[in-house]
Amino acid sequence: MKQLDFVEQADQPAATANGKKPAKAKRKNRPAGTRDDTPLQRLNMEIPKALHKRLKLKAIYEDRTVTDLVLQAINEYLHTH
């Protein structure tokens, strides 16, 4: 999937005096509404490219993360089955 670039060139971080880009701040990939002490387990899986693209676009459209959407879908499925 081709990366979508929504950032203007002027908004890109400039190189520092040593020529390296500044380090990015580490972001906690926590789903919305979880506490910092909630234990997490990583889940890796392969899905069709077209489905992944739709999922990413939906997340961007809703200003959410893919993780948020997947967790919501899992919770709704488990609640109804």
C-alpha positions as CSV (number, residue, x, y, z in Angstrom):
1,M,0.0,0.0,0.0
2,K,1.3,3.4,-0.9
3,Q,1.8,5.7,2.1
4,L,-0.5,8.7,2.1
5,D,1.4,11.9,3.0
6,F,-0.8,14.5,4.6
7,V,2.1,16.6,5.9
8,E,3.4,19.6,3.9
9,Q,7.1,19.7,3.3
10,A,7.5,22.8,5.5
11,D,6.0,20.9,8.4
12,Q,8.8,18.2,8.2
13,P,11.3,18.3,11.1
14,A,14.6,19.9,10.0
15,A,17.9,18.1,10.5
16,T,19.9,19.0,13.6
17,A,23.4,20.4,13.6
18,N,24.9,16.9,13.3
19,G,22.8,16.2,10.2
20,K,20.5,13.7,11.9
21,K,16.7,14.1,12.2
22,P,15.5,14.7,15.7
23,A,14.3,11.6,17.5
24,K,10.5,11.1,17.5
25,A,8.8,11.1,20.9
26,K,7.7,7.6,21.8
27,R,4.0,7.2,21.7
28,K,2.1,4.7,23.8
29,N,0.0,2.6,21.4
30,R,-2.8,2.2,23.9
31,P,-6.4,1.9,22.8
32,A,-8.7,4.8,23.9
33,G,-10.1,4.3,27.3
34,T,-7.4,1.8,28.7
35,R,-5.4,2.4,31.8
36,D,-1.6,2.5,31.9
37,D,-1.6,-0.7,34.1
38,T,-3.7,-2.7,31.7
39,P,-1.7,-5.7,30.6
40,L,-1.6,-6.1,26.8
41,Q,-0.8,-9.0,24.6
42,R,0.5,-8.5,21.0
43,L,-1.5,-10.1,18.2
44,N,0.1,-10.4,14.8
45,M,-1.9,-11.6,11.8
46,E,-2.0,-11.4,8.0
47,I,-5.0,-10.0,6.3
48,P,-5.7,-9.3,2.6
49,K,-4.1,-6.1,1.3
50,A,-7.4,-4.6,0.2
51,L,-9.0,-5.2,3.6
52,H,-6.0,-3.6,5.3
53,K,-6.2,-0.5,3.0
54,R,-9.9,-0.2,3.8
55,L,-9.2,-0.5,7.5
56,K,-6.5,2.2,7.4
57,L,-8.6,4.6,5.4
58,K,-11.6,4.1,7.8
59,A,-9.2,4.8,10.8
60,I,-8.0,8.0,9.1
61,Y,-11.5,9.1,8.3
62,E,-12.7,8.6,11.9
63,D,-9.5,10.0,13.4
64,R,-8.8,6.8,15.2
65,T,-6.2,4.1,15.2
66,V,-6.4,0.8,13.4
67,T,-5.9,-0.8,16.9
68,D,-9.0,1.1,18.1
69,L,-11.1,-0.2,15.2
70,V,-9.9,-3.8,15.6
71,L,-10.5,-3.9,19.4
72,Q,-14.0,-2.5,18.9
73,A,-14.8,-5.1,16.3
74,I,-13.4,-7.9,18.5
75,N,-15.3,-6.7,21.6
76,E,-18.6,-6.4,19.6
77,Y,-18.2,-9.9,18.2
78,L,-17.5,-11.4,21.6
79,H,-20.4,-9.6,23.1
80,T,-22.8,-10.9,20.5
81,H,-21.6,-14.5,20.3
